[in-house]
Amino acid sequence: MPGKKKINPPQRQKRQPGVQSKMNPEPLVIRDSYLGSGKLQGRVALVTGGDSGIGQAVAVHFAREGARVAIAYLSPREAGDAERTVRMIEEAGGECLAVRVDLRTPARCRALVERVVKHFGRLDVLVNNHARQYPVEEATELTPERVRDTFANNLFSFFYLVDAALPHLRRGASIINTGSITGVRGHATLLDYASTKGAIHAMTFSLAQSLADRGIRVNAVAPGPIWTPLIPASFKPKEVAEFGSDTLMQRPGQPAEVAPAYVYLASDDGSFVTGQVMHVNGGSRTGM
């Protein structure tokens, strides 16, 4: 099988979160050929990390399917990307609410959900998608402070958002968590990140069992290497250049290639699907 090779322009963004508008090339958000068919008509969705990458693509695909969408993003540095998400949705005839918020506390998660419900009148789909990752060359470099911060952002906030959303979710609602191939296979330099993703998969299985009687489906999508701002904001230029080359398709995936999985799980097409992790990874043989 082929090994790693340079397939992307080497690049680096020095700080997280990354900025999509600075990527070369920019990720593909949605295919021009994607035609919505009203699969989410009348529904309201909240997508965290919806300013860029997979979250942006999910938000735009949901809007194409008729949903009204709220997105959450973390930093003022992401405001331009978030504004682009709003424009793309509005240009397609949809409605989008963008909220800047740090989701590491239960109070802020409750405030976000309440703002969405107040604005749109309801909530039908919760997509827990935000994440951060910090590679380390040696396990000894991983400090307790870093582990706590990664779990607070990537995992604990998912629980806080579910807790805040549940009073508003009706029978037929859907919760979709973004996991990762690293949550199944691990990753040599993303120890804490991969651990949160494995926990998210277990959270998904458990919540599906807990909420089945309420008619709320809970699933996860586990992407492989996808071309998003998290990549140049996490890895060295050489690693970015090789990113995705060891998949069977010998390239990274695009957000536009992952988002339809979320549409399936959020819509009635996935009405008999719960407690599942859907892998979209190009046949990746590793976690990278």
Secondary structure, DSSP 8 states (H G I E B T S, - for coil): -------S-----SSSS--GGGSSS----S-TT----STTTT-EEEEETTTSHHHHHHHHHHHHTT-EEEEEE--GGGHHHHHHHHHHHHHTT--EEEEE---SSHHHHHHHHHHHHHHHS---EEEE--------SSGGG--HHHHHHHHIIIIIHHHHHHHHHGGG--TT-EEEEE--THHHH--SS-HHHHHHHHHHHHHHHHHHHHHGGGT-EEEEEEE-SB-STTTTTTS-HHHHHHTTTTSTTSS-B-HHHHHHHHHHHHSGGGTT--S-EEEESTT-SS--
